[in-house]
Amino acid sequence: MERVEEIYQGFVVDHQLERSGLFEALRERYASLDAVLYPGCFVHLTPSFFFQHVVYVDRNDLARGFFGNKEGVLRKVRSRQQYAQPPHIRFIAQDYLQPLPVLEESFDLLLALYAGGISRACGRYLRVGGLLVTNDHHGDATEAATEENLDLVAVVREQRGRYTFDEQALDTYLVPKSPGRPARGRVVPSRPELARTADYYVFRKSRPAPSSLEPGRFSPPH
């Protein structure tokens, strides 16, 4: 337990990276959120304080050791959990850009925070109607804006630990890209790109994406 506390304090709390207010605000605003997928999590355990079921993914050695101390991690979560059910925590020690051993379209919330390529690599694990919450630190919000099955539904601003949602004038955050090169006499349409910045962006998955799993491939449940 001491090692879990030490690592969490040193790498998350001391760097002001908990963002507890963000997860609390998400839980209050979107009551249907249950199962959460967090690729590129490092040791950012904070989502489990607010969501009962979280699957973490990272190939980092320190993260492996941190989550490998299952009892210490559970004790930490139990000391701060904001829900009545027993916490369910799973850690997958691998690169999230590779296929994950989870079911497609089985998560309500996909987190893309300070990582890159998550919407493209892991969007298939998000259920239709589920939310992708991201910033644009590694271009994740810009990438999500180009996905045809992800729609921007809110932006989030943070001020002194308080998080506010804005669902108005979202079209001002997205502008069309310049037209693509003509293909056989036709101009190829392009998806929007970000025109204004916010601290976080909330996208909703509107329809399934084509599966990238090979036919017959088995995906164990999360």
Disulfide bonds with the S-S distance in Angstrom:
none
